[in-house]
Amino acid sequence: MPKLDLEAMDYEELWTLHEQLTQILSEKITAEKRELERRLARLTGAELNCAAEVNVMKRKYPKVLPKYCNPLVPTERWSGRGKKPRWLVAALEAGRKLEEFKMTISKTTP
């Protein structure tokens, strides 16, 4: 494309050039937007399929029942796996022993 001398062009020529550029840019932006939306729809569909597959997969190990209970708030329980809950950490720092929080496990305990 030959180099344009914009300074030498009159007002009408510049305005026509502006309108042409605006039209071309609008078409290119619209086409790129459609392509990105199509790619997003394809990715979103793939993510939904992966999420459905994950929900169908079963746990490889049985659910772990809680072993320790907060005597002040009985609904606060800990299975003994993972990070210790704050209430247990605070109690242990206060000098209490882990065995004090052991709960008896029965088959009906949720």
C-alpha positions in Angstrom: 0.0 0.0 0.0 1.5 3.4 -1.0 2.2 5.8 1.8 -0.5 8.5 2.1 0.4 12.1 2.6 -2.3 13.0 5.0 -1.1 16.6 5.3 -1.7 17.2 1.6 -5.2 15.7 1.6 -8.2 18.1 1.7 -11.0 17.8 4.2 -13.3 15.7 2.0 -10.6 13.1 1.2 -9.7 12.8 4.9 -13.3 12.4 5.9 -13.9 9.7 3.3 -10.7 7.9 4.5 -12.0 8.2 8.1 -15.3 6.6 7.1 -13.6 3.8 5.2 -11.3 3.1 8.2 -14.2 3.1 10.6 -16.2 0.7 8.5 -13.2 -1.7 8.0 -12.4 -1.6 11.8 -16.0 -2.2 12.7 -16.2 -5.3 10.5 -12.9 -6.7 11.8 -13.9 -6.1 15.4 -17.3 -7.8 14.9 -15.6 -10.8 13.2 -13.1 -11.1 16.0 -15.8 -10.8 18.7 -17.8 -13.6 17.0 -14.7 -15.8 16.9 -14.0 -15.2 20.6 -17.6 -15.9 21.5 -17.5 -19.1 19.6 -14.3 -20.2 21.3 -15.7 -19.2 24.7 -18.8 -21.3 24.1 -16.7 -24.3 23.1 -14.5 -23.9 26.2 -17.5 -23.4 28.5 -19.1 -26.5 27.1 -15.9 -28.5 27.7 -15.7 -27.2 31.2 -19.3 -28.2 31.9 -18.6 -31.7 30.6 -15.6 -32.0 32.9 -17.6 -30.8 35.8 -20.3 -33.4 35.1 -17.6 -36.1 34.9 -16.2 -35.1 38.2 -19.6 -35.2 39.9 -20.1 -38.7 38.5 -16.8 -40.0 39.9 -17.0 -41.6 43.3 -14.8 -41.0 46.3 -11.9 -43.5 46.4 -12.1 -43.7 50.2 -14.9 -43.9 52.7 -16.2 -40.8 54.5 -14.1 -40.2 57.7 -16.2 -39.9 60.8 -15.2 -37.2 63.3 -13.0 -38.3 66.2 -12.8 -35.1 68.3 -15.6 -32.8 69.5 -15.6 -29.3 71.0 -17.3 -29.7 74.4 -18.4 -26.0 74.4 -20.0 -26.2 70.9 -20.8 -29.9 70.2 -21.5 -29.3 66.5 -17.8 -28.4 66.0 -16.0 -31.6 65.2 -12.7 -32.8 63.7 -11.9 -36.1 62.0 -8.2 -36.0 63.0 -7.2 -35.4 59.4 -5.9 -32.2 57.9 -5.3 -28.9 59.7 -6.4 -28.7 63.3 -9.5 -26.4 63.9 -9.0 -23.2 65.7 -11.0 -24.2 68.8 -8.7 -27.3 69.2 -5.5 -25.3 68.7 -6.5 -22.8 71.3 -7.4 -25.5 73.8 -4.1 -27.3 73.2 -2.2 -24.1 73.7 -4.1 -23.5 76.9 -2.6 -26.8 78.2 -5.4 -29.3 77.5 -4.7 -32.7 76.0 -6.0 -34.0 72.7 -7.4 -37.1 74.4 -9.8 -34.9 76.3 -11.7 -34.1 73.1 -12.1 -37.7 71.9 -15.6 -38.6 71.3 -17.2 -42.0 71.3 -18.0 -43.0 67.7 -21.3 -44.7 67.1 -22.9 -45.8 63.9 -25.6 -43.1 64.2 -23.2 -40.2 64.6 -23.5 -38.0 61.5 
